[in-house]
Amino acid sequence: MAVHKAGRRAGRVAAAVAAAALIGVAASACGPDDGNDSGKGGGKSAGADEKPPASSDGPSDDSSDGPSGKRSPEAGADADTPDAEAPPAASSRLADVPTSVKGGVITVGDPKAGHTVKVYEDPRCPFCKRFEDGGAQALVKPVADGKVKVEYTIASFLDNNLGGSGSVNAANALRASVEAGKFPQFHAAVFANQAEEETEDAYTPAFLLKIADKVKGLRGGAFDKAVTNGTYKKWVGEAMEAFSADGIQGTPTVFIDGKKAGGGGNALYEQAAFAKELRAAGIS
């Protein structure tokens, strides 16, 4: 859950809004390519008629490949890889929150929490970053307090839309961070280090390892191997299948206790507005 940094990527966001205004559509999400425009995509609005999928709770029966150990020198990023930013400070509040995996879903929060928020994201989607910078910040306290659990479905369709493998690489690394017990912090760091342009295939294994360097205690033999070798690519496919099976048409898509959130305006992208939606669902 990334904290907003004033001015960061303002040009890209402004351009997206301007483009939406020109075509008379309030662009609010990245959408999967329909298969007719190879190399295009990313600007479709999420559909308004998705049905909320069933909740997915419970611990994972998936285990990490290999024991954790010291960082492998050969897994380090090369000198040409750009520097990474540290995760936002707010992510540390979720350091002790339980995290589990079931199927293609990663759950953050007390499994017995009274409320469930489902979040569908693609790591390369700039609107997902806007959600993480804005509305998602309203989730930090209730999740930390045990009132809410957040179920993440990490999609990777933008690789197909735009080319490259950044979404798959990032999703694989995010899955690996669950085994290391650092998913909330790494998730925040991944979005904090999203490329300036959606078309830039920035999430290489080397850059993801540099991002991981900013999360204390994340780097280690098992994590580095998983990021470098794509250990969880099968799971990445499973997550994408879950995304498609749930009938989701774009990212970010968010459900609060089964009801789609952010139906109007910038409710997903403004912390106060999303907090209002949470309060309407009895979450504060």
Secondary structure by P-SEA (a helix, b strand, c coil): cbbbccccaaaaaaaaaaaaaaacccccbbbccccccccccccccccccccccccccccccccccccccccccccccccccccccccccccccccccbbbbcccccccccccccbbbbbbbbcccaaaaaaaacccccaaaaaaaccbbbbbbccccccccccccaaaaaaaaaaaaaaaccaaaaaaaaaaacccccccccccaaaaaaaaaaccccccaaaaaaaaaccaaaaaaaaaaaaaaaccccccbbbcccccccccccccccaaaaaaaaaaaccc
